[in-house]
Amino acid sequence: MNSGKKDKMEKVLLKNIDKPNSYNIETYMSSGGYKAIEKALKEYSPDQIIDIVKKSNLRGRGGAGFPTGVKWSFMPKKSDKPKYLICNADEGEPGTFKDRILLELDPHMLIEGMIISAFAIGARYSFIYIRGEFMLGGKRCETAIQEAKEKGFLGENILESGFNHEIYVHYGAGAYICGEETSLMNSLEGKRGYPRIRPPFPAAYGVFGNPTTVNNVETLANVPHIIEKGVDWYLSIGPEKNNGPKLLSVSGPVKKPGVYEVPMGIPLRKVIFDLCGGMLSGKILKAIIPGGSSTPMLTMDDLDVHMDFDSLAKAGSMLGSGGVIVIDDSFCIVRAVKILTDFYKHESCGQCTPCREGLGWLKRIMDRIENGEGREEDLDLLLDICKDIEGHTICPLADAAIPPIRSSIEKFRDEYLYHIREKECMI
């Protein structure tokens, strides 16, 4: 790693998932679960917990990588309105499936993280907003909430601390746009999942018009371990300002796809060729999307990049949600980008003209290139449309559609030109 620290670590977030009945409270408590709640409520004030999380350098694991403790500090200290914590368990980013593992196999880790986080920001109520397709994870979260209540970790006067808290599970209808926090809040309120114009920001005016903080599943699951083991332990994992464990979802033609827990900053080469066992027999690596479908593509030349927020940004891509999508030499890049463009066009809520019309335009151009009707000038037209869309919409959905197109044209222009001139794939 670029900090000189080891690339190996004991499992933290996935430590329980291979145990029998890993989703039950007895299994969770047998490995030290819920000890962090007692420590948090009895030894620290809310402000102290926020300060601890700030010092830990925990950054949001949902995609943006914003410092979690800083986000918590935006919540008003005093408010005559109830404050809310929302766990974003929508996980709609293509290529990403790491939160689902936690929801299904270790929901109590999330529950404990939510209780501590809610105490820190002064939230009386929390919601787990979960994809409607994640029925198993949702039901196990509901069961975990009931188990936690029976043990005194939820409800009134938790552990005789004077802190009261309730958690509710809310199922979404499977809209990618509802992974954006303001769309999520509208959906939670029973409205159409349209993004909101900001300001006001959620910490000032969130769900039901009240102060709200939204955090991702993996982010919240880190919190109990920071409280229990301390800031120094957390800072010992990963490079500076990119600390802690990270879950990566790896898909594509590798020998062992799946969810891996790694120290932040592990080299991409190690992920693909050591953890995942390399490429399937006869397959040659051509491209990697390192952080979910909305992040710029990398090539074989980028394999030594470190998997952390800052290193990937320097390499021209993003860690994003940690969804590593591997593409081999038998799959057409044009076809791959067309599939992603179709997805983003389909998932646009249609509220913003640049997104609604612009993504439709991008899709039509990609369709004609794929169908052998493209023109060489289409490549510059695609880039011009991307430039005109970027930064001109209410939410980042349209911006998320741009990196696959832009990076693929920059790195695989020859495949596009072959497709246009020969009216077929280069493969």
C-alpha positions in Angstrom: 0.0 0.0 0.0 1.1 3.6 -0.6 1.5 4.1 3.2 3.8 1.2 3.6 1.3 -0.7 5.7 0.4 -4.3 5.2 -2.1 -5.4 2.6 -3.6 -8.0 5.0 -5.8 -7.6 8.0 -8.2 -9.6 10.1 -11.8 -9.5 9.0 -13.8 -6.7 10.6 -16.9 -6.1 8.7 -17.2 -9.7 7.4 -16.0 -11.5 10.6 -19.3 -13.1 11.3 -20.8 -14.0 7.9 -19.5 -17.5 7.7 -20.8 -18.5 11.2 -23.9 -20.6 11.5 -27.0 -18.3 12.0 -24.7 -15.3 11.6 -27.8 -13.0 11.4 -29.0 -13.9 14.9 -28.3 -11.7 17.9 -26.8 -14.6 20.0 -24.1 -15.1 17.2 -23.4 -11.4 17.0 -23.1 -11.0 20.8 -20.8 -14.0 21.1 -18.2 -12.2 19.0 -18.4 -9.0 21.1 -21.4 -7.5 19.4 -23.3 -4.6 21.2 -20.4 -4.0 23.6 -19.6 -0.8 21.6 -23.1 0.6 22.4 -22.5 0.3 26.1 -19.2 2.0 25.8 -20.6 4.8 23.6 -23.6 5.5 25.8 -21.8 5.3 29.2 -18.4 6.7 28.4 -18.9 9.3 25.8 -21.0 12.3 25.0 -22.6 12.7 21.6 -20.0 15.4 20.7 -17.2 13.1 21.8 -18.4 10.3 19.5 -18.6 12.8 16.6 -15.0 13.9 17.4 -13.9 10.2 17.5 -15.4 9.5 14.1 -13.8 12.7 12.7 -10.4 11.6 13.9 -10.8 8.1 12.5 -11.0 9.5 9.0 -14.0 7.3 8.2 -15.3 8.4 4.8 -18.7 7.5 3.4 -18.7 4.1 1.7 -21.7 4.9 -0.5 -19.7 6.5 -3.3 -18.9 10.1 -2.5 -16.3 9.4 0.2 -17.3 12.5 2.3 -15.9 12.5 5.9 -18.6 10.9 8.1 -17.9 12.8 11.3 -18.0 16.1 9.4 -21.4 15.2 7.9 -22.7 14.4 11.4 -21.5 17.7 12.7 -23.8 19.5 10.3 -26.8 18.4 12.3 -28.0 21.2 14.6 -27.0 20.7 18.3 -30.4 22.0 19.5 -33.6 21.7 17.6 -37.3 22.0 18.5 -37.9 19.4 15.7 -37.2 15.6 15.9 -34.0 14.6 14.2 -33.7 11.5 12.0 -31.0 9.1 10.8 -31.5 7.3 7.6 -29.5 4.2 6.5 -29.3 4.2 2.7 -29.6 0.5 1.9 -30.9 1.0 -1.6 -27.6 -0.2 -3.3 -28.7 0.4 -6.9 -25.3 0.9 -8.4 -24.6 -1.7 -11.1 -21.7 -4.0 -10.1 -22.2 -3.3 -6.4 -23.5 -5.9 -4.0 -21.5 -5.6 -0.8 -24.2 -3.9 1.4 -26.5 -6.8 0.6 -24.1 -9.2 2.3 -24.2 -7.2 5.6 -28.0 -6.8 5.4 -28.6 -10.5 4.9 -25.8 -12.1 7.0 -24.9 -9.6 9.8 -27.8 -7.1 10.2 -26.9 -6.6 13.9 -23.6 -4.9 13.0 -25.6 -2.3 11.1 -28.2 -2.0 13.9 -25.5 -1.3 16.4 -23.8 1.2 14.2 -27.1 3.0 13.6 -27.9 3.2 17.4 -24.4 4.7 18.1 -24.7 7.1 15.2 -28.2 8.2 16.2 -27.0 8.9 19.7 -24.1 11.0 18.3 -26.4 13.2 16.2 -29.4 13.2 18.6 -31.8 11.3 16.4 -34.9 9.9 18.1 -35.8 7.7 15.1 -34.0 5.9 12.3 -35.1 4.4 9.0 -33.5 1.6 7.0 -34.5 2.5 3.4 -33.9 -0.8 1.6 -34.4 -1.9 -2.0 -37.7 -3.7 -2.4 -35.9 -6.6 -4.1 -33.8 -7.2 -1.0 -36.6 -9.1 0.8 -34.3 -11.4 2.7 -32.1 -8.6 3.9 -35.2 -6.5 4.9 -36.8 -9.3 6.8 -33.6 -10.1 8.6 -33.2 -6.5 9.6 -36.8 -6.5 10.9 -36.0 -9.6 13.0 -32.7 -8.0 14.2 -34.6 -4.9 15.3 -37.0 -7.0 17.3 -34.2 -9.0 18.9 -32.3 -5.8 19.8 -35.4 -4.5 21.5 -35.8 -7.6 23.5 -32.2 -7.3 24.8 -32.7 -3.6 25.7 -30.6 -2.1 22.9 -33.5 -0.3 21.3 -36.6 1.5 22.7 -36.9 3.6 25.8 -34.0 4.4 28.1 -31.5 2.2 26.3 -29.1 0.5 28.9 -30.5 3.0 31.4 -28.7 5.8 29.6 -31.7 8.0 29.1 -31.4 7.7 25.3 -34.5 6.6 23.5 -34.4 5.3 19.9 -36.5 3.3 17.4 -35.5 1.9 14.0 -38.0 1.2 11.2 -37.5 -0.7 7.9 -38.9 1.0 4.8 -39.0 -0.8 1.4 -38.3 1.1 -1.8 -39.7 0.2 -5.2 -36.4 -0.5 -6.9 -35.6 2.9 -8.5 -31.9 3.8 -8.9 -32.7 7.5 -8.4 -33.8 6.7 -4.9 -30.2 6.0 -3.9 -29.7 9.7 -4.1 -30.4 11.0 -0.6 -33.0 13.6 -1.3 -34.9 11.3 -3.7 -34.8 8.7 -1.0 -36.3 11.1 1.5 -39.1 12.0 -0.9 -39.8 8.3 -1.5 -39.8 7.7 2.3 -42.4 10.4 2.6 -44.6 8.6 0.1 -43.9 11.0 -2.7 -42.4 10.5 -6.2 -38.7 9.9 -6.0 -37.6 13.2 -7.4 -34.3 14.8 -6.2 -34.6 18.0 -4.3 -32.9 21.3 -5.1 -30.3 22.2 -2.5 -30.0 24.2 -0.3 -31.7 23.6 2.1 -29.5 20.5 2.8 -30.9 17.5 4.7 -29.2 18.5 8.0 -31.4 21.6 8.0 -34.5 20.3 6.2 -34.6 16.6 5.6 -37.2 13.9 5.8 -40.6 15.3 6.9 -39.0 18.7 7.0 -36.8 17.8 9.9 -33.0 17.7 10.4 -31.7 14.4 8.8 -28.5 12.6 8.2 -28.2 9.9 5.6 -25.4 7.3 5.7 -24.7 4.1 3.8 -24.9 0.6 5.2 -21.1 -0.1 5.1 -20.4 3.3 6.6 -22.6 2.7 9.6 -21.2 -0.8 10.0 -17.8 0.7 10.6 -18.9 2.8 13.6 -19.1 0.1 16.3 -15.5 -1.0 15.6 -14.2 2.5 15.8 -15.8 3.0 19.2 -14.8 -0.4 20.5 -11.2 -0.5 19.2 -10.3 3.1 19.1 -9.1 5.7 16.6 -5.4 4.6 16.6 -6.5 1.1 15.6 -8.6 2.4 12.8 -5.9 4.8 11.6 -3.5 1.8 11.4 -5.5 0.4 8.5 -4.9 2.1 5.1 -3.1 5.2 3.9 -3.5 8.7 5.4 -7.0 10.1 5.1 -8.2 6.9 3.5 -8.4 4.7 6.6 -10.3 1.5 7.6 -11.5 -1.7 6.0 -13.2 -1.6 2.6 -15.7 -4.0 1.0 -15.2 -4.6 -2.7 -17.8 -6.3 -4.9 -15.9 -8.0 -7.7 -17.7 -9.3 -10.8 -16.8 -10.4 -14.3 -14.6 -13.2 -15.7 -12.4 -13.8 -12.7 -11.9 -17.2 -11.0 -13.4 -16.1 -7.7 -15.9 -13.2 -8.0 -17.5 -12.1 -4.8 -17.3 -9.7 -1.9 -13.9 -9.1 -0.3 -12.9 -7.2 2.7 -9.6 -5.5 2.2 -7.6 -2.7 3.9 -8.2 0.6 2.2 -5.4 1.2 -0.3 -4.8 -2.3 -1.5 -3.4 -2.5 -5.1 -5.9 -3.3 -7.7 -3.6 -5.9 -9.2 -3.6 -7.8 -5.9 -7.4 -7.7 -5.8 -7.8 -9.3 -9.2 -4.9 -11.7 -9.4 -4.4 -12.7 -5.8 -7.8 -12.5 -4.0 -9.9 -13.3 -7.1 -7.4 -15.8 -8.5 -6.8 -14.0 -11.8 -8.8 -14.3 -15.0 -10.8 -17.3 -16.1 -8.9 -19.7 -18.4 -8.5 -18.2 -21.8 -9.6 -14.7 -20.8 -7.3 -11.7 -21.0 -8.0 -8.6 -18.9 -9.0 -5.6 -21.0 -10.7 -3.0 -18.8 -11.7 -2.5 -15.2 -14.4 -0.3 -13.8 -13.1 0.1 -10.2 -16.0 1.6 -8.2 -19.4 0.8 -9.7 -20.7 1.5 -13.1 -20.5 5.3 -12.8 -16.7 5.4 -12.4 -14.2 5.9 -15.3 -12.7 2.8 -16.8 -9.2 1.7 -16.2 -6.9 -0.5 -18.3 -4.1 -3.0 -17.8 -1.7 -0.1 -17.5 -3.6 1.0 -14.3 -3.3 -2.3 -12.3 -0.9 -0.9 -9.8 -3.3 1.8 -8.6 -4.2 1.6 -5.0 -7.8 1.1 -4.1 -8.6 4.2 -2.0 -10.4 7.5 -2.7 -7.4 9.7 -3.3 -5.2 7.3 -5.3 -8.0 6.4 -7.7 -8.8 10.1 -8.1 -5.2 10.8 -9.1 -5.5 7.9 -11.6 -8.5 9.6 -13.2 -11.2 7.3 -11.7 -13.1 6.9 -8.4 -13.4 4.3 -5.6 -17.1 5.0 -5.6 -19.1 2.2 -4.1 -16.3 -0.3 -4.5 -18.0 -2.3 -7.3 -15.1 -3.7 -9.3 -16.3 -4.8 -12.8 -13.8 -6.8 -14.8 -14.1 -6.8 -18.6 -12.1 -9.3 -20.7 -10.9 -9.1 -24.3 -13.9 -11.1 -25.6 -16.4 -8.4 -24.7 -16.9 -5.3 -26.9 -16.3 -2.0 -25.1 -18.9 -0.3 -27.2 -21.5 -3.0 -26.3 -20.6 -2.6 -22.6 -21.0 1.2 -22.7 -24.3 0.9 -24.6 -25.7 -1.4 -21.9 -24.7 1.2 -19.2 -26.1 4.1 -21.2 -29.4 2.2 -21.6 -29.5 1.7 -17.8 -29.0 5.4 -16.9 -31.5 6.5 -19.5 -34.0 4.1 -18.1 -33.4 5.2 -14.5 -33.6 8.9 -15.1 -36.5 10.4 -13.2 -37.1 12.9 -16.0 -37.2 16.0 -13.8 -34.2 17.8 -15.4 -34.2 18.6 -19.1 -30.4 18.0 -19.6 -30.8 14.5 -18.0 -34.1 13.6 -19.6 -33.2 14.7 -23.1 -29.4 14.4 -22.9 -29.4 10.8 -21.8 -31.9 9.9 -24.5 -29.6 11.6 -27.1 -26.6 9.6 -25.8 -28.6 6.4 -25.9 -29.7 7.0 -29.5 -26.1 7.6 -30.6 -24.8 4.6 -28.8 -27.6 2.5 -30.4 -26.7 3.5 -33.9 -23.0 2.9 -33.3 -23.8 -0.6 -31.9 -26.1 -1.3 -34.9 -23.5 -0.4 -37.5 -25.0 3.0 -38.4 -22.5 5.2 -36.6 -20.4 8.0 -37.9 -16.9 9.0 -36.9 -18.1 12.4 -35.8 -20.4 10.7 -33.4 -17.5 10.3 -31.0 -16.9 14.0 -30.6 -20.6 14.6 -30.5 -20.9 12.1 -27.6 -18.2 14.0 -25.7 -19.8 17.4 -26.4 -23.1 16.2 -25.1 -21.4 14.8 -22.0 -19.8 18.2 -21.4 -23.1 20.0 -21.8 -24.9 17.6 -19.4 -22.3 17.5 -16.7 -23.0 19.7 -13.7 -26.3 21.0 -15.1 -28.8 18.8 -13.3 -30.3 18.7 -9.8 -28.8 15.3 -8.8 -25.7 13.3 -10.0 -27.5 10.7 -12.0 -26.8 12.2 -15.4 -23.2 12.9 -14.3 -22.9 9.2 -13.4 -23.8 8.2 -17.0 -20.9 10.2 -18.4 -17.7 8.5 -17.1 -18.3 5.2 -18.9 -18.7 7.0 -22.2 -16.0 9.6 -21.8 -13.3 7.2 -20.4 -14.1 4.5 -23.0 -13.7 6.9 -25.9 -10.5 8.1 -24.4 -9.0 4.7 -23.8 -10.7 2.5 -26.5 -11.3 4.9 -29.3 -9.9 2.4 -31.8 -12.7 0.0 -30.9 -15.3 2.6 -31.5 -13.7 3.5 -34.9 -13.5 -0.1 -35.9 -17.2 -0.5 -35.0 -18.1 2.5 -37.1 -16.0 1.7 -40.1 -16.5 -2.0 -40.2 -20.0 -2.0 -38.8 -19.2 -4.8 -36.4 -17.3 -5.5 -33.2 -13.5 -5.6 -33.2 -13.7 -8.8 -31.2 
